[in-house]
């Protein structure tokens, strides 16, 4: 008899759940939704705004490591918007994938008898009757009749967000079946791909293939006793000890206090070691013809102090000289060897000079290394939002010149063109492409250059933040909430303990089909005066 009793109890429990509804208010109307698909009720979280998504989408949030789209019901119902207050909540409802719906307030959970649900066909409300499954009509505590509209979230989302597909097929980052042109995937044989940086006004560069990351200098650096002054100390980067070397000290220049412009260029060395080179500023990503790079003069290359320099690159008609550092030669530089030895000493168990924190870091470092599964991403900002693109898809990153020249018969979405080392580069404002408000030009803006359908194209972004290696475990597919957005924003990276969301872009989708066709007609155009203007210098 026990089993039938349990079955009957289960059926009774299911019936009770089927009759329970969460009630809530939106723009003065009372609504209800069955309790079963409601996963939780939360305060409205901070969101990262997703470009090219439907207007009713506030953005993406991070709910305990899960990417959660947040939908504004007031905007979806075309009613007046209002600022969130202490009563505003988000209902997390599972519709094949969890979605958060912002409501003015949650009222209660009620149990409803079947006879209290009526058809919704005759109701006049802010919501189309097609989106209602019925009306709960019941007596309130004060004896007055209460009307609560039962909202069909599944149909509402199906109509308003036709592209919601959970985890539909998307392209992968960094060489895993993505649709990048081959030209944007790897550097061409006759070009150097370089990351350039400055030390006391002088410009240097390293092959982009040897640059693991570019990060800000942290506030705390762990000093290591008995090391030369050019070894600044150790930091933990992605659970690995990284020695920092001051290039100012290495080059015999005066030390300066770190500021927000200083960056660490993390360089991969032969044998799997890494070193962080502390620079004054990271300047650009460059694509330079090999013909513009000359071998280091023999009289200088024989100097042991200059052994790490491979060649000198001549830009802007020879007015701009960039010294190229060979990563494979850095191991021969005594200062770099001393920095690596400092790391080994810190990782030695039982070293009296090593505190507990360093020992813990060292244990992690012994097992944690960058892998081929990591995605190497350039992160840029538009407003408060962060976006990422695979580093190998970026041809160059250059400063925005004072003037962009308009060329007749170019597409309306093209801001203008610049002369980039003798090549006309059409430039698009990334904000315009994403439907965001424009801003005044400023020194932090950069032009990110891609090869799209065989045409080099530049996109203006608010700033370029850093270059990071992101583990695959930190990346998940982005919800598909619109045709354009679904192809463009393919994945979302969760960083800094899931507190930071970076939307990862498929570069080949930066231009739509019609835009690509329009762009194809402007290749080879020259500025109106036919000459390289003073602003043609990239830097």
C-alpha positions in Angstrom: 0.0 0.0 0.0 3.0 2.3 0.5 3.7 2.9 -3.2 0.1 3.9 -4.1 0.1 6.3 -1.2 3.4 7.8 -2.4 2.0 8.1 -6.0 -1.1 9.8 -4.7 1.0 12.2 -2.6 3.1 13.0 -5.6 0.1 13.7 -7.7 -1.4 15.9 -5.0 1.9 17.9 -4.8 2.1 18.3 -8.5 -1.5 19.5 -8.6 -0.8 22.1 -5.9 2.3 23.3 -7.8 0.2 23.6 -11.0 -2.3 25.8 -9.2 0.4 28.1 -7.7 1.2 31.4 -9.4 3.7 34.2 -8.8 1.9 37.6 -9.0 3.6 40.8 -9.9 3.0 44.4 -11.1 4.1 46.1 -14.3 3.0 49.6 -15.1 0.0 49.4 -12.8 -1.3 46.1 -14.1 -1.3 42.9 -12.0 0.1 39.8 -13.8 0.6 36.2 -12.8 2.9 33.4 -14.1 2.7 29.7 -13.1 5.2 28.9 -10.3 6.8 25.9 -12.0 9.1 27.7 -14.6 10.1 30.4 -12.1 13.6 29.5 -10.9 14.1 32.4 -8.5 13.3 36.1 -7.9 16.3 38.4 -7.6 17.2 42.1 -7.3 17.9 43.6 -10.7 21.6 42.9 -11.3 24.1 45.1 -13.1 24.2 44.3 -16.8 26.5 44.5 -19.8 24.6 46.0 -22.7 24.5 43.8 -25.7 24.7 45.7 -29.0 22.3 45.0 -31.9 20.0 43.1 -29.6 16.2 43.8 -29.4 15.4 47.1 -27.6 13.6 45.3 -24.7 16.8 43.6 -23.7 18.6 45.5 -20.9 21.7 43.4 -21.3 23.5 40.4 -19.9 24.2 39.7 -16.2 26.2 37.2 -14.4 24.2 35.1 -11.9 26.5 32.8 -10.0 28.6 32.0 -13.0 25.7 31.8 -15.4 25.1 34.3 -18.2 21.6 35.6 -17.8 19.8 37.9 -20.3 17.7 40.6 -18.6 14.5 41.7 -20.3 12.6 44.9 -19.5 8.9 44.1 -19.4 7.9 47.8 -19.4 9.9 48.3 -22.6 8.5 45.1 -24.1 4.9 46.3 -23.4 5.7 49.8 -24.9 4.9 51.6 -21.6 6.7 54.5 -19.9 10.0 53.4 -18.4 11.0 54.2 -14.8 14.1 54.0 -12.7 14.6 50.8 -10.6 13.8 51.2 -6.9 13.9 49.0 -3.9 10.8 47.1 -5.0 12.0 46.3 -8.5 12.8 42.7 -9.1 13.8 40.2 -11.9 11.8 37.0 -12.3 14.2 34.3 -13.5 12.1 32.0 -15.7 13.3 28.9 -17.6 12.1 29.0 -21.2 14.6 26.4 -22.5 17.3 28.8 -21.2 16.9 31.1 -18.1 15.8 34.6 -18.8 15.4 37.4 -16.3 12.3 39.6 -16.6 12.3 43.0 -14.8 9.0 43.8 -13.0 8.0 46.8 -10.9 7.4 44.6 -7.8 6.5 41.0 -6.9 3.3 40.8 -4.9 2.9 37.2 -3.7 2.5 33.5 -4.4 -1.1 32.5 -4.6 -3.0 29.2 -5.0 -5.7 29.4 -7.6 -8.7 27.1 -8.0 -9.5 26.1 -11.6 -12.8 27.9 -11.5 -11.0 31.2 -10.8 -9.3 31.3 -14.2 -11.3 32.8 -17.0 -10.6 33.5 -20.8 -8.7 36.7 -21.5 -10.3 37.5 -24.8 -12.5 40.4 -23.5 -9.8 42.0 -21.3 -8.4 45.5 -22.3 -4.9 45.7 -21.1 -1.4 47.0 -22.0 -0.6 43.5 -23.3 -2.0 41.9 -26.4 -4.6 39.2 -25.6 -2.5 36.7 -27.6 0.1 36.9 -24.9 -2.3 35.9 -22.1 -3.5 32.4 -21.3 -6.3 33.6 -19.0 -7.3 35.9 -16.2 -7.4 35.0 -12.5 -10.6 36.5 -11.2 -10.9 36.0 -7.5 -12.2 37.8 -4.3 -9.6 39.8 -2.4 -9.2 40.1 1.3 -11.3 43.3 1.2 -14.1 41.6 -0.7 -13.3 43.3 -4.0 -12.7 41.3 -7.1 -9.0 40.9 -8.1 -8.0 40.5 -11.7 -4.6 39.1 -12.5 -3.5 38.5 -16.1 -1.8 35.2 -16.6 1.1 36.0 -18.9 2.3 33.5 -21.5 6.1 34.2 -21.3 6.9 31.4 -23.8 4.8 33.0 -26.6 5.9 36.5 -25.6 9.5 35.6 -26.0 8.9 33.5 -29.1 7.4 36.5 -30.9 9.6 39.3 -29.5 12.9 37.4 -29.5 12.6 35.1 -32.4 16.3 34.2 -32.2 16.3 32.7 -28.7 17.8 29.3 -29.3 19.5 28.5 -26.0 23.0 27.3 -27.0 22.6 27.3 -30.8 25.6 26.7 -33.0 28.1 29.5 -33.0 31.6 29.9 -34.4 34.6 29.4 -32.1 37.4 31.8 -31.2 41.0 31.8 -32.1 41.2 29.2 -34.8 38.5 26.6 -33.9 36.5 26.6 -37.0 35.7 30.3 -37.1 34.8 32.1 -40.3 37.7 34.6 -40.3 39.5 35.2 -43.6 42.8 33.3 -43.7 44.4 36.7 -44.2 43.1 37.9 -40.9 44.1 34.7 -39.1 47.8 34.7 -39.6 50.4 37.3 -40.6 51.2 37.2 -44.3 54.7 36.0 -45.2 55.8 39.5 -46.3 54.6 41.3 -43.2 55.7 41.6 -39.6 53.0 41.7 -36.9 54.3 43.7 -34.0 53.1 45.0 -30.7 54.9 48.4 -30.1 55.5 50.1 -26.8 57.5 53.1 -25.5 60.2 53.5 -22.9 61.1 57.2 -22.2 59.8 58.2 -25.6 61.7 55.6 -27.6 59.6 53.0 -29.4 60.2 49.3 -29.3 58.3 46.3 -30.6 58.0 42.5 -30.2 56.5 40.0 -32.6 52.8 39.6 -31.7 53.2 35.8 -31.7 55.5 36.0 -28.7 53.2 38.4 -26.7 51.0 36.4 -24.3 49.1 39.2 -22.7 49.2 42.9 -22.0 48.0 43.9 -18.5 48.1 46.8 -16.2 50.8 47.0 -13.5 49.1 45.9 -10.2 49.3 47.9 -7.0 51.1 45.1 -5.2 54.3 43.4 -6.5 56.0 40.8 -4.3 59.7 41.8 -3.9 62.3 39.1 -4.0 65.4 39.5 -1.8 68.9 39.5 -3.3 67.9 40.3 -6.9 69.2 43.1 -9.1 67.3 46.4 -9.1 65.9 45.9 -12.6 63.9 42.8 -11.3 60.8 44.5 -9.8 59.5 41.3 -8.2 56.8 38.7 -8.8 53.1 38.8 -9.4 50.6 36.0 -9.7 49.0 36.0 -13.2 46.4 33.3 -13.9 47.8 31.2 -11.1 51.3 31.4 -12.3 54.3 33.4 -11.0 55.4 36.0 -13.4 58.8 37.9 -12.9 58.6 41.6 -13.8 61.6 43.4 -15.4 61.7 47.1 -15.6 62.8 48.1 -19.2 63.7 51.6 -17.9 66.2 50.0 -15.4 67.4 47.5 -18.0 68.1 50.3 -20.5 69.9 52.4 -17.8 67.2 55.0 -17.7 65.8 56.9 -14.7 63.0 55.2 -12.8 59.6 56.8 -12.6 56.5 56.0 -10.5 54.0 53.7 -12.1 50.8 55.3 -13.5 47.7 54.1 -15.3 49.5 54.3 -18.6 52.2 51.8 -17.7 51.6 48.2 -19.0 53.2 44.8 -18.6 53.9 43.0 -21.9 54.0 39.3 -21.0 56.5 37.7 -23.4 56.7 33.9 -24.0 60.3 32.7 -24.0 61.8 29.5 -25.4 61.1 26.5 -23.1 57.8 27.7 -21.9 59.0 30.4 -19.5 57.4 33.9 -19.4 58.6 37.3 -18.3 56.7 40.5 -17.8 58.4 43.6 -19.4 57.2 46.8 -17.7 56.8 49.6 -20.3 55.8 53.2 -20.1 52.9 52.8 -22.6 51.8 50.2 -25.1 51.3 52.0 -28.3 50.0 50.0 -31.3 49.6 46.7 -33.0 51.4 47.1 -36.4 51.5 45.3 -39.7 54.8 46.3 -41.3 56.3 45.1 -44.6 59.5 43.1 -44.0 61.2 45.4 -46.5 60.9 48.2 -43.9 62.8 46.2 -41.3 66.6 46.4 -41.5 69.0 44.1 -39.6 70.7 45.7 -36.6 73.9 47.3 -37.8 76.8 44.8 -37.3 78.8 47.2 -35.1 75.8 47.3 -32.7 74.8 43.7 -32.9 78.2 42.7 -31.6 77.6 44.7 -28.4 76.4 42.2 -25.8 74.2 44.9 -24.3 72.2 45.1 -27.6 72.0 41.3 -28.2 68.3 41.2 -27.7 67.6 43.6 -30.6 66.9 41.8 -33.9 66.2 44.6 -36.3 65.1 48.3 -36.7 61.9 49.1 -38.5 61.6 52.3 -40.5 58.1 53.9 -40.6 56.7 57.1 -41.9 59.4 57.6 -44.5 62.2 56.8 -42.1 61.1 59.5 -39.6 59.9 56.9 -37.1 62.3 54.1 -35.9 61.1 51.1 -34.0 63.6 48.7 -32.5 62.4 45.1 -32.7 63.2 42.9 -29.7 63.7 39.2 -30.5 62.0 37.1 -27.8 64.2 34.1 -28.4 67.3 36.2 -27.7 65.9 37.5 -24.3 67.1 34.4 -22.6 70.7 35.4 -23.4 70.2 38.7 -21.6 71.6 38.4 -18.0 68.8 40.6 -16.6 66.2 38.2 -17.9 68.0 35.2 -16.6 68.2 36.7 -13.2 64.5 37.5 -13.2 63.7 33.8 -14.1 66.1 32.6 -11.4 64.2 34.8 -8.9 61.0 32.9 -9.9 62.7 29.6 -9.4 63.9 30.7 -6.0 60.5 31.8 -4.9 59.1 28.4 -6.0 61.6 26.4 -3.9 59.8 24.8 -0.9 61.3 25.6 2.4 63.0 28.8 1.4 63.1 30.9 4.5 62.6 34.1 2.5 59.4 32.9 0.9 56.2 33.7 2.7 53.1 31.5 2.7 51.3 33.4 0.0 54.3 33.0 -2.4 54.5 29.3 -1.6 50.8 28.8 -2.4 51.3 30.8 -5.6 54.2 28.6 -6.5 52.3 25.4 -6.0 49.7 26.7 -8.4 52.4 27.8 -10.8 53.9 24.3 -11.0 50.7 23.0 -12.5 49.0 26.0 -14.2 50.3 27.0 -17.6 48.8 28.6 -20.7 47.4 26.0 -23.1 46.4 25.8 -26.7 42.8 25.8 -25.5 43.2 29.3 -24.2 41.7 32.1 -26.4 44.1 35.1 -26.8 41.8 38.2 -27.0 42.2 41.9 -27.5 39.7 43.6 -25.2 38.3 47.1 -26.1 35.7 49.3 -24.6 32.7 51.1 -25.8 31.2 53.1 -23.0 31.0 50.9 -19.9 30.9 47.7 -21.9 33.9 45.5 -22.8 34.3 43.5 -26.0 36.9 41.0 -27.2 38.2 39.9 -30.6 40.8 37.1 -31.3 44.2 38.7 -31.4 45.1 37.1 -34.7 42.1 38.8 -36.4 43.5 42.3 -35.6 45.8 43.6 -38.3 46.7 46.8 -36.5 45.7 49.1 -33.7 46.5 52.8 -34.4 45.6 56.2 -33.1 42.7 58.2 -34.5 44.0 61.1 -36.6 42.8 64.6 -36.0 41.0 64.6 -39.4 39.2 61.8 -41.3 38.8 62.7 -44.9 35.4 62.2 -46.4 35.5 60.7 -49.9 32.5 61.1 -52.3 30.3 58.1 -53.0 31.5 56.2 -49.9 28.8 54.4 -47.9 27.0 56.6 -45.3 28.2 54.5 -42.4 31.9 55.2 -43.3 33.2 58.0 -41.1 36.0 58.7 -43.6 39.3 57.4 -44.8 42.9 57.8 -43.7 46.2 57.1 -45.4 47.9 54.3 -43.6 51.4 54.0 -44.9 50.3 54.6 -48.5 47.1 52.5 -48.3 43.6 54.1 -48.1 41.9 52.8 -45.0 38.1 53.2 -44.7 37.1 53.9 -41.1 33.8 53.1 -39.4 32.7 54.3 -36.0 32.1 51.1 -33.9 29.5 53.0 -31.9 27.5 53.8 -35.0 27.8 50.2 -36.1 26.4 49.0 -32.8 23.6 51.7 -32.7 25.2 53.5 -29.8 25.3 57.3 -29.2 28.4 59.0 -30.7 31.0 60.7 -28.6 33.5 63.5 -29.2 36.9 62.4 -30.4 39.5 62.0 -27.7 43.1 60.8 -27.1 42.0 57.4 -25.7 40.2 56.3 -28.9 41.9 53.9 -31.3 41.3 52.4 -34.7 41.3 48.6 -34.8 42.1 47.4 -38.3 40.7 44.1 -39.6 40.8 42.3 -43.0 37.2 41.9 -43.9 36.4 40.2 -47.2 39.8 41.1 -48.6 39.5 44.8 -47.6 41.3 46.3 -44.7 38.8 48.2 -42.6 39.2 50.3 -39.5 36.8 50.6 -36.6 37.0 53.4 -34.0 36.6 52.2 -30.4 36.6 54.2 -27.2 39.8 52.6 -25.9 41.8 49.4 -26.1 42.1 47.9 -22.6 44.4 44.9 -22.7 45.4 41.6 -24.3 44.4 38.5 -22.3 44.6 34.8 -22.5 41.2 33.4 -21.5 40.7 29.8 -20.5 37.9 27.9 -22.4 36.3 27.1 -19.0 35.7 30.9 -18.7 33.8 31.1 -22.0 30.3 30.2 -22.8 28.1 30.7 -25.7 26.1 34.0 -25.8 22.3 33.8 -25.9 21.0 34.4 -29.4 18.5 37.2 -29.1 18.5 38.8 -32.6 19.6 38.0 -36.2 22.5 40.5 -36.3 23.6 40.0 -32.7 23.5 36.2 -33.0 26.2 36.2 -35.6 28.2 39.1 -34.2 28.3 38.4 -30.4 29.1 34.7 -30.4 30.4 34.1 -26.9 30.7 35.7 -23.5 33.8 35.5 -21.2 33.4 35.6 -17.5 36.5 37.1 -15.8 37.6 38.2 -12.3 35.7 35.6 -10.4 32.7 35.9 -12.7 32.3 39.6 -11.8 33.2 40.8 -15.3 31.5 40.0 -18.6 33.4 40.5 -21.9 31.3 40.0 -25.0 33.4 38.1 -27.7 32.9 39.2 -31.3 33.1 37.3 -34.5 35.2 39.7 -36.6 33.9 38.5 -39.9 30.4 39.7 -38.9 31.5 43.3 -38.1 30.0 44.2 -41.5 26.7 42.9 -42.7 26.2 41.5 -46.2 24.9 44.8 -47.6 27.6 46.8 -45.9 30.3 44.4 -47.2 29.0 44.8 -50.7 29.0 48.6 -50.4 32.5 48.6 -49.0 33.9 46.5 -51.8 33.4 49.5 -54.2 35.7 51.9 -52.3 38.9 49.8 -52.3 41.7 51.8 -53.9 40.2 55.2 -53.5 42.6 58.0 -52.6 41.9 61.1 -50.5 40.6 64.1 -52.5 43.9 65.9 -52.9 45.7 62.6 -54.0 48.5 63.2 -51.5 49.4 61.8 -48.1 48.2 64.4 -45.7 50.1 65.2 -42.4 47.6 63.2 -40.5 48.5 60.1 -42.4 51.0 59.1 -39.7 49.3 56.3 -37.7 50.7 57.4 -34.3 
